[in-house]
Amino acid sequence: MHPESAGATVGLLYPGFGAEDDFPALEARLGGAVRLPVVHTSVGEDAHRVDALLDLGSTLRLAEGAGALAAHRPDSIMWACTSGSFVFGWDGARQQVDEISELVDLPVSSTSIAFVNAAQAMGLDTVAVAASYPADVAASFVAFLAKGDIHVTAMSSQGIVTAAEVGTLDREAVLAMVRAGDTADAEAVLVPDTAMHSLRWLDDLESAVGKPVLTANQVTVWEGLRLLGPVPRLHGMGSLLSRALP
């Protein structure tokens, strides 16, 4: 562990319920080297629909959750939601986290921003997107990546409307989704949606397609650590966290 990240506490603002158990399970595997406390932010309607997602990522809901995270004394805070950040667009997603950062006086980022930062850190220019969302919502993620100079060769959409349903996807379903979403010209496969379990299967996902796979919960943890300094190498967490990156 680097000194900046040794014993770090990355606080997670997590909307509703889905795959939040990914984080305490990872914390246990890491033997407490990183703490990942989760606070569930309020949800108006569990729906991968633009109006519902704009409400989900409202400053009021996030500020309330950030206040509750204070008890855990986080070193950084992540808005652990992809669709509830990219739906605001490039500038809106940055304004979203800047407002919370100003409120709590801590470094804050989101899963959408984390995807772009992680892809850039790995030197990725061309990726495929395997999304659980309906196609229109997934297309907004593709547009967000384009603003970060990440070119998407192909986008697959599972058309799943609720986070609760995404949270029920098992290892075989996620593996199949990643395989189906991959293309020969993609340097990596990006899998948005923090409601999807993935942290236990990262190496399996990469073995299935023979290339890096970036998932929402993975990049969320990476970004929360990156905000504090050099990210430690964590084996079993896919290429993103097992390599030494700039």
Summary of the structure (lengths in Angstrom):
residues: 246
radius of gyration: 16.1
end to end distance: 15.4
largest distance: 46.7
contacts: 908
relative contact order: 0.17
helix: 46%
strand: 17%
